[in-house]
Amino acid sequence: MSYCRFQHQGATLYGLIEGDGDQPTITRTLTRAPQSFSDFDRGEKSELPLSAVRLLAPAEPGKIVCIGRNYREHAKELDHPIPTEPLIFLKPPSSLIGPEDAIRRPAELSQRVDYEGELGVVIGRRCYCLRESDDVKPYIVGYTCVNDVTARDLQNKDGQWTRAKGFDTFCPVGPVVAEGLDPWKGVRVQSRVNGELRQNGTTADFLFPLDVLVRFISQVMTLEPGDVIATGTPAGVGPLKAGDVVEVTVEGVGTLRNPVVDRE
Ligand code: MG
């Protein structure tokens, strides 16, 4: 099962999506973000075909917490040491865009803007200082695709990553939030540029499993409903240029597709 956030006839709503194949339909809607899929039981009934609506990023995060170097092969390709504890950084909510929205390259400031396909985790319940014995699953409403777009040259130059990771449009998220994934067992994460496969990893290769990541972040900051965690990218990152189309596919979620332009 999955849900989306969408615009239709002037309204912005969350919608439960049912039915596979060619004709997925929004069957229930909510005006506020669900904290779990069962919230849709109280939603308005609907019969909107998914194809009739404009999809937005499926979360409204107060913060986007990202994990750096959570796959051994990616750390190696950037010539970075393997971390001994999770490395976290933030992307601002102003970097968020939805499916089909354009990634705008700041070509005058960066000569190297990379895609990073990642499994995204959407928080459903507030949590802070989780203990080793706490199960993290009740705090997760579902999973999505994230593209942690990065100005690689500025990341190397600045030391701090805020600028490299924080440009407007540098955080495509979507197209939906899905339940039923098992990142501990392994979920395939792929990226394609103009249809060509560039990244093909599995979350089974995480250096730090998802429960360790959520507990680690929660020692630092309160995770609020709607917050998004980007869990790190597998090997195969590379540059984007104007005119490219980049797709991030997470098994069990779908494909997040965004065109690339140079900003004016
Ligand atoms: Mg990343």
Residues whose N, C-alpha, C, O or C-beta is under 5 A from the ligand:
A	BS01	MG	I67 E116 D148 G232 T233
